[in-house]
Amino acid sequence: MEISVNRALKLVGEVFPFSWSGMLDDIEFNGATVHFTDEASLNGVFSFDGKAFTVSGNFTGHYFARCARCDLPFTDVISFDFSERFIRSGVQNDEESYEYCGDSIDLLQAVTDNMLLNLPLVNVCSEDCKGLCPKCGVNLNKETCSCSMVNCNSPFSVLLQLQNEDKEV
């Protein structure tokens, strides 16, 4: 995921477009593995201001996920815009910039960091997913069960009763 910046080093202030598509390796995130199901795409522009590069773009990719409610697998899409600054390696770097060497910039770390910021903490296959029955484990999207949803031993059963009472709390 590299872009050649050789021409931009000579043309300060010029804006150059770039695009990339390809497969990404799995990423470990939040105790799970993000596995991409097909090619991801990255489109954007970059420019050199005489000291550093500013790279802006849009990333789109499809990844495999498991629903946090019903535990079924599904494919989800992640799409985000980003803008990052790149400073030559060895030059005084601030904590908000990435480094580059030579006449190319490797965007993988910057894109990965932005991806991790944009991935949902919990994946849900659909907003109306009913999940699994907490007692018998049946998928409530596909069938119904006869389990009572009120558990007398649960410390939260009082809250469930309040919810069912149609009173403002």
DSSP file (Angstrom, degrees, kcal/mol; ACC not computed):
  #  RESIDUE AA STRUCTURE BP1 BP2  ACC     N-H-->O    O-->H-N    N-H-->O    O-->H-N    TCO  KAPPA ALPHA  PHI   PSI    X-CA   Y-CA   Z-CA
    1    1 A M              0   0    0      0, 0.0   106,-2.9     0, 0.0     2,-0.3   0.000 360.0 360.0 360.0  57.0    0.0    0.0    0.0
    2    2 A E  E     -A  106   0A   0    104,-0.2     2,-0.4   105,-0.1   104,-0.2  -0.792 360.0-157.7-108.9 148.5    2.7    2.4   -1.1
    3    3 A I  E     -A  105   0A   0    102,-2.2   102,-2.5    -2,-0.3     2,-0.4  -0.981  21.0-125.9-122.1 139.6    2.5    5.6   -3.1
    4    4 A S  E     +A  104   0A   0     -2,-0.4   100,-0.3   100,-0.2     4,-0.1  -0.708  25.9 177.7 -84.1 128.5    5.4    7.1   -5.0
    5    5 A V     >  +     0   0    0     98,-2.7     4,-1.7    -2,-0.4    99,-0.2   0.158  44.4 113.7-116.5  16.1    6.0   10.7   -4.1
    6    6 A N  H  > S+     0   0    0     97,-0.7     4,-0.6     1,-0.2     3,-0.3   0.915  81.7  43.1 -56.3 -49.1    9.1   11.4   -6.2
    7    7 A R  H >> S+     0   0    0      1,-0.2     4,-1.1     2,-0.2     3,-1.0   0.883 110.3  56.8 -65.9 -38.5    7.3   13.9   -8.5
    8    8 A A  H 34 S+     0   0    0      1,-0.3    -1,-0.2     2,-0.2    40,-0.2   0.807  96.4  63.6 -66.3 -29.4    5.6   15.6   -5.6
    9    9 A L  H 3< S+     0   0    0     -4,-1.7    -1,-0.3    -3,-0.3     3,-0.2   0.810 109.7  40.5 -62.7 -28.4    9.0   16.3   -3.9
   10   10 A K  H << S+     0   0    0     -3,-1.0     2,-0.6    -4,-0.6    -1,-0.2   0.651 112.6  56.4 -92.6 -18.3    9.8   18.5   -6.8
   11   11 A L  S >< S-     0   0    0     -4,-1.1     3,-1.7    -3,-0.1    37,-0.4  -0.689  78.1-160.4-118.9  77.0    6.4   20.2   -7.2
   12   12 A V  T 3  S+     0   0    0     -2,-0.6    37,-0.2     1,-0.3     3,-0.1  -0.326  75.7  14.5 -61.1 131.3    5.6   21.8   -3.9
   13   13 A G  T 3  S+     0   0    0     35,-2.9    -1,-0.3     1,-0.3    36,-0.1   0.186  91.4 129.6  90.0 -16.3    1.9   22.4   -3.4
   14   14 A E    <   -     0   0    0     -3,-1.7    34,-0.5    -6,-0.2     2,-0.5  -0.421  54.1-133.7 -69.5 146.4    0.7   20.3   -6.4
   15   15 A V  E     -C   47   0B   0     32,-0.1    32,-0.2    -3,-0.1    -1,-0.1  -0.899  20.6-167.2-105.6 129.6   -2.0   17.8   -5.6
   16   16 A F  E     -C   46   0B   0     30,-2.9    30,-2.2    -2,-0.5     2,-0.2  -0.954  11.6-139.1-119.4 131.6   -1.6   14.2   -6.9
   17   17 A P  E     +C   45   0B   0      0, 0.0     2,-0.3     0, 0.0    28,-0.3  -0.520  22.6 179.7 -83.7 157.0   -4.3   11.5   -7.0
   18   18 A F  E     -C   44   0B   0     26,-2.5    26,-2.4    -2,-0.2     2,-0.3  -0.982   9.6-171.0-148.8 158.2   -3.7    7.9   -6.1
   19   19 A S  E     -C   43   0B   0     -2,-0.3     2,-0.3    24,-0.2    24,-0.2  -0.988   3.5-179.3-148.9 151.4   -5.6    4.7   -5.9
   20   20 A W  E     +C   42   0B   0     22,-2.6    22,-3.0    -2,-0.3     2,-0.3  -0.991   2.6 179.4-147.6 144.2   -4.9    1.2   -4.5
   21   21 A S  E     +C   41   0B   0     -2,-0.3     2,-0.3    20,-0.2    20,-0.2  -0.984  27.0 107.6-145.5 144.5   -6.9   -2.0   -4.4
   22   22 A G  E     -C   40   0B   0     18,-1.9    18,-3.0    -2,-0.3     2,-0.3  -0.964  63.2 -61.2 170.0 176.8   -5.9   -5.4   -3.0
   23   23 A M        -     0   0    0     -2,-0.3     2,-0.3    16,-0.2    16,-0.1  -0.604  43.4-147.7 -84.1 143.5   -6.2   -7.9   -0.2
   24   24 A L        -     0   0    0     14,-0.3    12,-0.4    -2,-0.3     3,-0.1  -0.848  18.3-113.5-108.6 147.9   -5.3   -7.0    3.4
   25   25 A D        -     0   0    0     -2,-0.3     9,-0.0     1,-0.1    -1,-0.0  -0.350  47.7 -82.1 -71.0 159.7   -3.9   -9.4    6.0
   26   26 A D        -     0   0    0      9,-0.1     2,-0.4    -2,-0.1     9,-0.2  -0.295  44.8-148.4 -60.9 148.0   -6.0  -10.2    9.0
   27   27 A I  E     -H   34   0C   0      7,-2.0     7,-3.7    -3,-0.1     2,-0.5  -0.980   8.8-132.9-123.7 132.5   -6.0   -7.7   11.8
   28   28 A E  E     +H   33   0C   0     -2,-0.4     2,-0.3     5,-0.2     5,-0.2  -0.737  37.9 165.0 -82.7 127.3   -6.3   -8.4   15.5
   29   29 A F  E >   -H   32   0C   0      3,-3.5     3,-2.0    -2,-0.5    -2,-0.1  -0.960  57.6 -15.5-150.0 126.2   -8.8   -6.1   17.1
   30   30 A N  T 3  S-     0   0    0     -2,-0.3     3,-0.1     1,-0.3    -1,-0.0   0.836 126.8 -49.8  55.6  39.2  -10.6   -6.0   20.5
   31   31 A G  T 3  S+     0   0    0      1,-0.3    -1,-0.3     0, 0.0     2,-0.3   0.539 125.2  86.9  79.8   6.3   -9.9   -9.7   21.1
   32   32 A A  E <  S-H   29   0C   0     -3,-2.0    -3,-3.5    -5,-0.0     2,-0.5  -0.841  76.7-112.7-132.1 168.7  -11.1  -10.8   17.7
   33   33 A T  E     -H   28   0C   0     -2,-0.3     2,-0.7    -5,-0.2    -5,-0.2  -0.906  18.4-146.0-106.3 128.8   -9.6  -11.2   14.2
   34   34 A V  E     -H   27   0C   0     -7,-3.7    -7,-2.0    -2,-0.5     2,-0.5  -0.853  20.4-171.2 -92.6 115.1  -10.8   -8.9   11.4
   35   35 A H  E     -D   64   0B   0     -2,-0.7    29,-3.2    29,-0.7     2,-0.3  -0.941  15.7-139.0-112.5 120.6  -10.7  -11.0    8.2
   36   36 A F  E     -D   63   0B   0     -2,-0.5    27,-0.3   -12,-0.4   -10,-0.1  -0.618   7.0-158.8 -81.7 135.6  -11.3   -9.2    4.9
   37   37 A T        -     0   0    0     25,-1.9     2,-0.3    -2,-0.3    26,-0.1   0.685  68.4  -3.5 -91.2 -20.6  -13.5  -11.2    2.5
   38   38 A D  S    S-     0   0    0     24,-0.7   -14,-0.3   -16,-0.1    24,-0.2  -0.868 100.3 -43.2-154.1-171.9  -12.4   -9.5   -0.8
   39   39 A E        -     0   0    0     -2,-0.3   -16,-0.2   -16,-0.1     2,-0.2  -0.336  50.7-145.3 -65.5 139.0  -10.2   -6.7   -2.1
   40   40 A A  E     -C   22   0B   0    -18,-3.0   -18,-1.9    21,-0.1     2,-0.4  -0.639  12.0-143.1 -95.4 160.0  -10.3   -3.4   -0.3
   41   41 A S  E     -CE  21  60B   0     19,-2.9    19,-2.3    -2,-0.2     2,-0.4  -0.962  13.6-171.7-129.9 149.1   -9.9   -0.1   -2.1
   42   42 A L  E     +CE  20  59B   0    -22,-3.0   -22,-2.6    -2,-0.4     2,-0.4  -0.988   8.9 174.0-139.2 123.7   -8.2    3.1   -1.2
   43   43 A N  E     +CE  19  58B   0     15,-2.1    15,-2.9    -2,-0.4     2,-0.3  -0.986  21.9 109.4-131.6 141.2   -8.6    6.4   -3.2
   44   44 A G  E     -CE  18  57B   0    -26,-2.4   -26,-2.5    -2,-0.4     2,-0.3  -0.961  48.9 -95.9-177.2-164.2   -7.2    9.8   -2.4
   45   45 A V  E     -CE  17  56B   0     11,-2.5    11,-2.7    -2,-0.3     2,-0.3  -0.941  22.3-165.2-137.9 158.1   -4.8   12.6   -3.0
   46   46 A F  E     -CE  16  55B   0    -30,-2.2   -30,-2.9    -2,-0.3     2,-0.3  -0.987   4.8-177.5-143.2 154.5   -1.5   13.8   -1.6
   47   47 A S  E     -CE  15  54B   0      7,-1.6     7,-2.3    -2,-0.3     2,-0.5  -0.983  21.0-132.1-148.7 157.7    0.5   16.9   -1.6
   48   48 A F  E     - E   0  53B   0    -34,-0.5   -35,-2.9   -37,-0.4     5,-0.2  -0.945   9.8-170.3-114.1 129.3    3.9   18.2   -0.4
   49   49 A D        -     0   0    0      3,-2.3     4,-0.1    -2,-0.5    -1,-0.1   0.296  59.9 -92.1-101.2   9.4    4.2   21.5    1.5
   50   50 A G  S    S+     0   0    0      2,-0.3     3,-0.1     1,-0.0   -38,-0.0   0.078 121.9  41.8 102.2 -22.6    8.0   21.6    1.5
   51   51 A K  S    S+     0   0    0      1,-0.4    37,-0.6    36,-0.0     2,-0.3   0.650 120.8   1.4-120.6 -37.1    8.3   19.9    4.9
   52   52 A A  E     - F   0  87B   0     35,-0.1    -3,-2.3     2,-0.0    -1,-0.4  -0.947  65.7-109.2-151.1 165.7    5.8   17.1    5.0
   53   53 A F  E     -EF  48  86B   0     33,-2.8    33,-2.9    -2,-0.3     2,-0.5  -0.806  18.1-152.9 -99.7 142.3    3.1   15.3    2.9
   54   54 A T  E     -EF  47  85B   0     -7,-2.3    -7,-1.6    -2,-0.4     2,-0.5  -0.982  14.4-169.4-111.7 124.3   -0.6   15.4    3.6
   55   55 A V  E     +EF  46  84B   0     29,-3.1    29,-3.0    -2,-0.5     2,-0.4  -0.965   7.5 176.3-117.7 124.2   -2.4   12.3    2.5
   56   56 A S  E     +EF  45  83B   0    -11,-2.7   -11,-2.5    -2,-0.5     2,-0.3  -0.956  16.8 127.9-125.3 145.1   -6.2   12.3    2.4
   57   57 A G  E     -EF  44  82B   0     25,-2.3    25,-2.4    -2,-0.4     2,-0.4  -0.978  47.6 -99.5-172.5-175.0   -8.4    9.5    1.1
   58   58 A N  E     -EF  43  81B   0    -15,-2.9   -15,-2.1    -2,-0.3     2,-0.4  -0.995  25.2-160.7-129.2 133.4  -11.3    7.1    1.5
   59   59 A F  E     +EF  42  80B   0     21,-2.7    21,-2.0    -2,-0.4     2,-0.4  -0.921   9.6 179.2-113.2 139.3  -11.0    3.4    2.4
   60   60 A T  E     +EF  41  79B   0    -19,-2.3   -19,-2.9    -2,-0.4     2,-0.3  -0.991  12.0 150.9-139.4 132.8  -13.7    0.8    1.7
   61   61 A G  E     - F   0  78B   0     17,-2.3    17,-3.0    -2,-0.4     2,-0.4  -0.990  35.6-129.2-156.8 155.0  -13.5   -2.9    2.5
   62   62 A H  E     - F   0  77B   0     -2,-0.3   -25,-1.9    15,-0.2   -24,-0.7  -0.893  29.7-176.2-107.2 136.6  -15.7   -5.9    3.4
   63   63 A Y  E     -DF  36  76B   0     13,-2.8    13,-2.8    -2,-0.4     2,-0.3  -0.941  28.5-109.4-135.3 156.3  -14.9   -8.0    6.4
   64   64 A F  E     +DF  35  75B   0    -29,-3.2   -29,-0.7    -2,-0.3     2,-0.3  -0.647  43.5 171.1 -82.4 133.8  -16.2  -11.2    8.0
   65   65 A A  E     - F   0  74B   0      9,-2.9     9,-2.6    -2,-0.3     2,-0.4  -0.934  29.1-133.5-139.9 162.9  -17.9  -10.6   11.4
   66   66 A R  E     - F   0  73B   0     -2,-0.3    57,-0.3     7,-0.2     2,-0.2  -0.973  33.7-112.0-117.8 135.7  -20.0  -12.6   13.9
   67   67 A C     >  -     0   0    0      5,-2.5     4,-1.5    -2,-0.4    57,-0.2  -0.452  14.6-146.5 -68.2 132.2  -23.1  -11.1   15.3
   68   68 A A  T  4 S+     0   0    0     55,-3.1    -1,-0.2    -2,-0.2    56,-0.1   0.654  97.1  42.3 -72.7 -15.7  -22.8  -10.2   19.0
   69   69 A R  T  4 S+     0   0    0     54,-0.3    63,-1.1     3,-0.1    -1,-0.2   0.878 131.8  14.9 -96.6 -48.6  -26.5  -11.0   19.5
   70   70 A C  T  4 S-     0   0    0     61,-0.3    -2,-0.2     2,-0.1    54,-0.1   0.516  89.1-131.6-108.9  -6.0  -27.2  -14.2   17.6
   71   71 A D     <  +     0   0    0     -4,-1.5    -3,-0.1     1,-0.2    53,-0.0   0.639  57.6 140.3  65.6  18.2  -23.6  -15.4   16.9
   72   72 A L        -     0   0    0      1,-0.1    -5,-2.5    -6,-0.0    -1,-0.2  -0.684  54.6-112.8 -89.6 146.7  -24.2  -16.0   13.2
   73   73 A P  E     +F   66   0B   0      0, 0.0     2,-0.3     0, 0.0    -7,-0.2  -0.478  43.7 160.2 -76.3 148.4  -21.5  -15.0   10.7
   74   74 A F  E     -F   65   0B   0     -9,-2.6    -9,-2.9    -2,-0.1     2,-0.5  -0.968  38.5-109.8-156.3 166.4  -22.1  -12.2    8.2
   75   75 A T  E     -F   64   0B   0     -2,-0.3     2,-0.3   -11,-0.2   -11,-0.2  -0.893  34.3-175.2-104.6 131.9  -20.2   -9.8    6.0
   76   76 A D  E     -F   63   0B   0    -13,-2.8   -13,-2.8    -2,-0.5     2,-0.4  -0.811  17.3-129.6-121.3 163.0  -20.0   -6.1    6.9
   77   77 A V  E     -F   62   0B   0     -2,-0.3     2,-0.4   -15,-0.2   -15,-0.2  -0.908  12.0-162.2-115.4 141.7  -18.5   -3.1    5.2
   78   78 A I  E     +F   61   0B   0    -17,-3.0   -17,-2.3    -2,-0.4     2,-0.4  -0.991  15.8 168.1-121.0 131.2  -16.2   -0.5    6.6
   79   79 A S  E     +F   60   0B   0     -2,-0.4     2,-0.3   -19,-0.2   -19,-0.2  -0.991   6.7 156.3-142.5 131.6  -15.8    2.8    4.8
   80   80 A F  E     -F   59   0B   0    -21,-2.0   -21,-2.7    -2,-0.4     2,-0.3  -0.995  33.7-128.9-153.9 154.7  -14.1    5.9    6.2
   81   81 A D  E     +F   58   0B   0     -2,-0.3     2,-0.3   -23,-0.2   -23,-0.2  -0.770  31.2 179.8 -99.1 150.6  -12.3    9.1    5.2
   82   82 A F  E     -F   57   0B   0    -25,-2.4   -25,-2.3    -2,-0.3     2,-0.3  -0.976  20.5-164.9-147.3 160.2   -8.9   10.0    6.6
   83   83 A S  E     +F   56   0B   0     -2,-0.3     2,-0.3   -27,-0.2   -27,-0.3  -0.925  20.0 171.7-147.5 122.9   -6.3   12.6    6.4
   84   84 A E  E     -F   55   0B   0    -29,-3.0   -29,-3.1    -2,-0.3     2,-0.4  -0.921  25.6-131.3-134.3 156.8   -2.7   12.1    7.8
   85   85 A R  E     -F   54   0B   0     11,-0.5    13,-2.8    -2,-0.3     2,-0.4  -0.891  16.4-160.5-110.7 138.0    0.6   13.9    7.7
   86   86 A F  E     -Fg  53  98B   0    -33,-2.9   -33,-2.8    -2,-0.4     2,-0.4  -0.981   4.9-169.2-123.8 126.0    3.9   12.2    6.8
   87   87 A I  E     -Fg  52  99B   0     11,-3.2    13,-1.5    -2,-0.4   -35,-0.1  -0.891  35.8 -95.4-114.1 143.3    7.3   13.6    7.8
   88   88 A R  E >   - g   0 100B   0    -37,-0.6     3,-1.7    -2,-0.4    13,-0.2  -0.277  49.2-101.0 -57.0 137.7   10.6   12.3    6.4
   89   89 A S  T 3  S+     0   0    0     11,-3.1    -1,-0.1     1,-0.2    13,-0.1  -0.355 107.9  28.6 -60.6 136.0   12.3    9.8    8.7
   90   90 A G  T 3  S+     0   0    0      1,-0.4    -1,-0.2    -3,-0.1     2,-0.2   0.134  94.7 108.9  96.6 -19.4   15.1   11.3   10.8
   91   91 A V  S <  S-     0   0    0     -3,-1.7    -1,-0.4     1,-0.1     2,-0.1  -0.607  93.3 -78.7 -84.3 151.1   13.5   14.7   10.9
   92   92 A Q        -     0   0    0     -2,-0.2     2,-0.4    -3,-0.1    -1,-0.1  -0.306  59.1-158.0 -54.4 120.2   12.1   15.9   14.2
   93   93 A N        -     0   0    0     -2,-0.1     2,-0.2    -6,-0.1    -1,-0.1  -0.832   8.9-145.2-108.0 137.4    8.7   14.1   14.3
   94   94 A D    >   -     0   0    0     -2,-0.4     3,-1.3     4,-0.1    -7,-0.1  -0.545  31.7-107.9 -91.3 169.0    5.7   15.0   16.3
   95   95 A E  T 3  S+     0   0    0      1,-0.2    -1,-0.1    -2,-0.2    -2,-0.0   0.612 114.7  59.0 -73.4 -11.5    3.4   12.3   17.8
   96   96 A E  T 3  S+     0   0    0      2,-0.1   -11,-0.5   -12,-0.0     2,-0.3   0.399  95.7  74.4 -99.2   2.6    0.6   13.1   15.3
   97   97 A S    <   -     0   0    0     -3,-1.3     2,-0.2   -13,-0.1   -11,-0.2  -0.832  68.9-136.5-116.6 153.7    2.6   12.4   12.1
   98   98 A Y  E     -g   86   0B   0    -13,-2.8   -11,-3.2    -2,-0.3     2,-0.3  -0.664  24.6-121.5 -98.3 161.4    3.8    9.2   10.4
   99   99 A E  E     -g   87   0B   0     -2,-0.2     2,-0.3   -13,-0.2     7,-0.2  -0.739  23.2-170.4-103.0 153.0    7.3    8.8    9.0
  100  100 A Y  E     -g   88   0B   0    -13,-1.5   -11,-3.1    -2,-0.3     2,-0.4  -0.959   8.5-148.7-135.5 157.9    8.3    8.0    5.4
  101  101 A C  B >   -B  104   0A   0      3,-0.6     3,-1.2    -2,-0.3   -11,-0.0  -0.956  56.9 -19.9-125.4 144.6   11.7    7.1    3.8
  102  102 A G  T 3  S-     0   0    0     -2,-0.4    -2,-0.0     1,-0.2   -13,-0.0  -0.306 113.6 -32.9  68.2-139.1   13.0    7.8    0.4
  103  103 A D  T 3  S+     0   0    0     -2,-0.0   -98,-2.7   -99,-0.0   -97,-0.7   0.030 117.9  67.8-112.5  26.7   10.6    8.6   -2.4
  104  104 A S  E <   -AB   4 101A   0     -3,-1.2    -3,-0.6  -100,-0.3     2,-0.5  -0.991  63.1-144.6-142.6 153.6    7.6    6.5   -1.4
  105  105 A I  E     -A    3   0A   0   -102,-2.5  -102,-2.2    -2,-0.3     2,-0.7  -0.973  11.2-145.7-118.7 126.3    5.1    6.5    1.5
  106  106 A D  E     -A    2   0A   0     -2,-0.5     4,-0.3    -7,-0.2     3,-0.3  -0.831  14.3-174.5 -90.5 116.1    3.7    3.3    3.0
  107  107 A L     >  +     0   0    0   -106,-2.9     4,-2.8    -2,-0.7     5,-0.3   0.485  56.4  98.6 -89.5  -4.3    0.1    4.0    4.0
  108  108 A L  H  > S+     0   0    0   -107,-0.3     4,-2.7     1,-0.2     5,-0.2   0.895  84.4  44.1 -56.6 -47.7   -0.5    0.6    5.7
  109  109 A Q  H  > S+     0   0    0     -3,-0.3     4,-2.7     2,-0.2    -1,-0.2   0.917 115.5  48.0 -65.6 -42.5    0.0    1.7    9.3
  110  110 A A  H  > S+     0   0    0     -4,-0.3     4,-2.1     2,-0.2    -2,-0.2   0.915 114.9  45.5 -64.2 -43.1   -2.0    5.0    8.8
  111  111 A V  H  X S+     0   0    0     -4,-2.8     4,-2.5     2,-0.2    -2,-0.2   0.912 113.3  50.3 -67.0 -42.2   -4.9    3.1    7.2
  112  112 A T  H  X S+     0   0    0     -4,-2.7     4,-2.5    -5,-0.3    -2,-0.2   0.925 110.2  49.7 -61.7 -45.2   -4.8    0.4    9.8
  113  113 A D  H  X S+     0   0    0     -4,-2.7     4,-1.5     1,-0.2    -1,-0.2   0.925 113.6  45.5 -59.6 -45.2   -4.9    2.9   12.6
  114  114 A N  H  X S+     0   0    0     -4,-2.1     4,-1.1     1,-0.2    -1,-0.2   0.858 110.7  54.5 -66.7 -34.8   -7.8    4.7   11.1
  115  115 A M  H >X S+     0   0    0     -4,-2.5     4,-1.5     1,-0.2     3,-0.6   0.921 106.3  50.8 -63.8 -44.3   -9.6    1.4   10.4
  116  116 A L  H 3< S+     0   0    0     -4,-2.5    -1,-0.2     1,-0.3    -2,-0.2   0.833 109.1  52.0 -64.4 -31.7   -9.3    0.4   14.1
  117  117 A L  H 3< S+     0   0    0     -4,-1.5    -1,-0.3    -5,-0.2    -2,-0.2   0.761 115.2  42.2 -72.1 -24.5  -10.8    3.8   15.1
  118  118 A N  H << S+     0   0    0     -4,-1.1    -2,-0.2    -3,-0.6    -1,-0.2   0.556  87.7 103.0-102.8 -10.1  -13.7    3.2   12.7
  119  119 A L  S  < S-     0   0    0     -4,-1.5     2,-0.1    -5,-0.1   -41,-0.1  -0.496  79.9-109.5 -70.4 142.2  -14.5   -0.5   13.3
  120  120 A P        -     0   0    0      0, 0.0     3,-0.1     0, 0.0    -1,-0.1  -0.447  13.9-136.2 -69.5 146.1  -17.6   -1.0   15.5
  121  121 A L  S    S+     0   0    0      1,-0.2     2,-0.4    -2,-0.1    -2,-0.0   0.835  95.8  30.3 -68.9 -31.6  -16.9   -2.3   19.0
  122  122 A V  S    S-     0   0    0      2,-0.0     2,-0.5    -3,-0.0    -1,-0.2  -0.997  78.7-145.1-130.9 127.7  -19.8   -4.7   18.6
  123  123 A N        -     0   0    0     -2,-0.4   -55,-3.1   -57,-0.3     2,-0.4  -0.795  16.6-175.1 -93.4 132.4  -20.9   -6.2   15.3
  124  124 A V        -     0   0    0     -2,-0.5     3,-0.1   -57,-0.2   -57,-0.1  -0.997  24.6-143.3-128.5 130.3  -24.6   -6.8   14.8
  125  125 A C  S    S-     0   0    0     -2,-0.4     2,-0.3     1,-0.2    -1,-0.1   0.833  85.2  -7.9 -64.4 -33.3  -26.1   -8.5   11.7
  126  126 A S    >   -     0   0    0      1,-0.1     3,-1.8    -3,-0.1    -1,-0.2  -0.973  67.1-114.9-158.4 154.7  -29.1   -6.2   11.7
  127  127 A E  T 3  S+     0   0    0     -2,-0.3    -1,-0.1     1,-0.3    -2,-0.1   0.799 116.5  50.2 -62.6 -28.6  -30.6   -3.6   14.0
  128  128 A D  T 3  S+     0   0    0     -3,-0.0    -1,-0.3     2,-0.0     2,-0.2   0.185  76.6 138.7 -97.7  18.6  -33.7   -5.8   14.7
  129  129 A C    <   -     0   0    0     -3,-1.8    12,-0.0     1,-0.2    11,-0.0  -0.455  40.1-159.6 -63.2 128.5  -31.7   -8.9   15.5
  130  130 A K        -     0   0    0      1,-0.2    -1,-0.2    -2,-0.2     2,-0.1   0.648  26.3-155.5 -86.9 -16.7  -33.4  -10.6   18.5
  131  131 A G        -     0   0    0      8,-0.1     9,-2.4     2,-0.1    10,-0.4  -0.345  32.7 -37.0  79.5-158.6  -30.3  -12.6   19.5
  132  132 A L  B     -I  139   0D   0    -63,-1.1     7,-0.2     7,-0.2     6,-0.1  -0.772  60.0-103.2-105.9 149.0  -30.3  -15.9   21.5
  133  133 A C     >  -     0   0    0      5,-2.3     4,-1.4    -2,-0.3    -2,-0.1  -0.563  27.5-140.3 -66.6 128.9  -32.5  -16.9   24.3
  134  134 A P  T  4 S+     0   0    0      0, 0.0    -1,-0.1     0, 0.0    15,-0.0   0.665  96.4  40.7 -69.2 -13.8  -30.4  -16.5   27.5
  135  135 A K  T  4 S+     0   0    0      3,-0.1    -2,-0.0    12,-0.0    14,-0.0   0.893 131.5  14.7 -97.1 -56.2  -31.9  -19.7   29.0
  136  136 A C  T  4 S-     0   0    0      2,-0.1    -4,-0.0     0, 0.0     0, 0.0   0.641  91.0-128.4-100.4 -14.8  -32.1  -22.3   26.2
  137  137 A G     <  +     0   0    0     -4,-1.4     2,-0.1     1,-0.3    -6,-0.0   0.536  50.4 153.8  84.1   6.4  -29.9  -20.6   23.5
  138  138 A V        -     0   0    0      1,-0.1    -5,-2.3    -6,-0.1     2,-0.8  -0.426  54.6-108.5 -70.3 145.0  -32.3  -20.8   20.6
  139  139 A N  B >>  -I  132   0D   0     -7,-0.2     4,-1.9     1,-0.2     3,-1.4  -0.649  26.8-157.9 -74.2 110.5  -31.9  -18.2   17.9
  140  140 A L  T 34 S+     0   0    0     -9,-2.4    -1,-0.2    -2,-0.8    -8,-0.1   0.582  87.0  65.6 -71.7 -10.1  -34.9  -16.0   18.5
  141  141 A N  T 34 S+     0   0    0    -10,-0.4    -1,-0.3     1,-0.1     3,-0.1   0.753 113.0  31.8 -76.8 -25.4  -34.7  -14.7   14.9
  142  142 A K  T <4 S+     0   0    0     -3,-1.4     2,-0.3     1,-0.3    -2,-0.2   0.725 129.7   3.4-106.0 -28.4  -35.6  -18.2   13.5
  143  143 A E     <  -     0   0    0     -4,-1.9     2,-0.3     2,-0.0    -1,-0.3  -0.965  64.7-119.8-152.5 166.5  -37.8  -19.7   16.2
  144  144 A T        -     0   0    0     -2,-0.3     2,-0.3    -3,-0.1    -5,-0.1  -0.767  21.9-154.3-109.1 158.1  -39.6  -18.9   19.5
  145  145 A C        -     0   0    0     -2,-0.3    -5,-0.0     2,-0.1    -2,-0.0  -0.816  21.7-128.6-125.8 168.3  -39.1  -20.6   22.8
  146  146 A S        +     0   0    0     -2,-0.3     2,-0.1     2,-0.1    -2,-0.0   0.189  62.0 131.3-102.6  16.3  -41.3  -21.0   25.8
  147  147 A C        -     0   0    0      1,-0.1     2,-0.4     2,-0.0    -2,-0.1  -0.430  61.9-119.3 -69.7 142.1  -38.7  -19.8   28.3
  148  148 A S        -     0   0    0      1,-0.1    -1,-0.1    -2,-0.1    -2,-0.1  -0.698  14.1-150.5 -79.6 130.5  -39.9  -17.2   30.8
  149  149 A M  S    S+     0   0    0     -2,-0.4     2,-0.6     2,-0.0    -1,-0.1   0.595  75.1  86.6 -80.4  -9.8  -37.8  -14.1   30.3
  150  150 A V        -     0   0    0     10,-0.0     2,-0.6    11,-0.0    -2,-0.1  -0.827  61.2-167.2 -93.7 121.6  -38.2  -13.2   34.0
  151  151 A N    >   -     0   0    0     -2,-0.6     3,-1.4     1,-0.1     6,-0.3  -0.934  10.3-160.1-110.4 112.8  -35.6  -14.8   36.2
  152  152 A C  T 3  S+     0   0    0     -2,-0.6    -1,-0.1     1,-0.3     5,-0.1   0.770  91.4  54.3 -64.7 -25.9  -36.3  -14.5   39.9
  153  153 A N  T 3  S+     0   0    0     -3,-0.1    -1,-0.3     4,-0.0    -3,-0.0   0.578  87.1 100.3 -84.5  -9.4  -32.7  -15.2   40.9
  154  154 A S    X   -     0   0    0     -3,-1.4     3,-1.3     1,-0.1     4,-0.3  -0.575  69.2-143.4 -80.2 136.3  -31.4  -12.3   38.7
  155  155 A P  T 3  S+     0   0    0      0, 0.0     3,-0.3     0, 0.0     4,-0.2   0.647 102.5  57.2 -68.9 -12.3  -30.5   -9.1   40.4
  156  156 A F  T 3> S+     0   0    0      1,-0.2     4,-1.7     2,-0.1     3,-0.4   0.407  74.7  95.9 -98.1   1.3  -31.9   -7.3   37.3
  157  157 A S  H <> S+     0   0    0     -3,-1.3     4,-1.8    -6,-0.3    -1,-0.2   0.825  80.9  57.8 -62.4 -30.8  -35.4   -8.9   37.4
  158  158 A V  H  > S+     0   0    0     -3,-0.3     4,-2.0    -4,-0.3    -1,-0.2   0.896 104.7  51.4 -65.0 -39.3  -36.7   -5.8   39.2
  159  159 A L  H  > S+     0   0    0     -3,-0.4     4,-2.2     1,-0.2    -2,-0.2   0.881 107.2  53.0 -64.9 -37.7  -35.5   -3.6   36.3
  160  160 A L  H  X S+     0   0    0     -4,-1.7     4,-1.9     1,-0.2    -1,-0.2   0.887 108.0  50.8 -64.4 -38.5  -37.3   -5.9   33.8
  161  161 A Q  H  X S+     0   0    0     -4,-1.8     4,-1.1     2,-0.2    -1,-0.2   0.897 109.1  51.2 -65.7 -39.6  -40.5   -5.5   35.8
  162  162 A L  H  <>S+     0   0    0     -4,-2.0     5,-0.6     1,-0.2     3,-0.4   0.897 108.9  51.6 -62.8 -39.8  -40.1   -1.7   35.7
  163  163 A Q  H ><5S+     0   0    0     -4,-2.2     3,-0.7     1,-0.2    -1,-0.2   0.895 109.9  49.0 -64.1 -39.0  -39.6   -1.8   32.0
  164  164 A N  H 3<5S+     0   0    0     -4,-1.9    -1,-0.2     1,-0.3    -2,-0.2   0.695  96.3  75.1 -75.2 -18.5  -42.8   -3.8   31.5
  165  165 A E  T 3<5S-     0   0    0     -4,-1.1    -1,-0.3    -3,-0.4    -2,-0.1   0.185  90.6-134.5 -79.6  15.2  -44.8   -1.4   33.7
  166  166 A D  T < 5 +     0   0    0     -3,-0.7     2,-0.3     1,-0.2    -3,-0.1   0.647  59.8 131.7  37.9  35.8  -45.2    1.5   31.2
  167  167 A K      < -     0   0    0     -5,-0.6     2,-0.5    -4,-0.0    -1,-0.2  -0.813  63.3-112.9-107.8 151.7  -44.3    4.1   33.9
  168  168 A E              0   0    0     -2,-0.3     0, 0.0     1,-0.1     0, 0.0  -0.714 360.0 360.0 -82.3 130.7  -41.8    6.9   33.5
  169  169 A V              0   0    0     -2,-0.5    -1,-0.1    -6,-0.0    -6,-0.0   0.396 360.0 360.0-105.0 360.0  -38.8    6.3   35.8
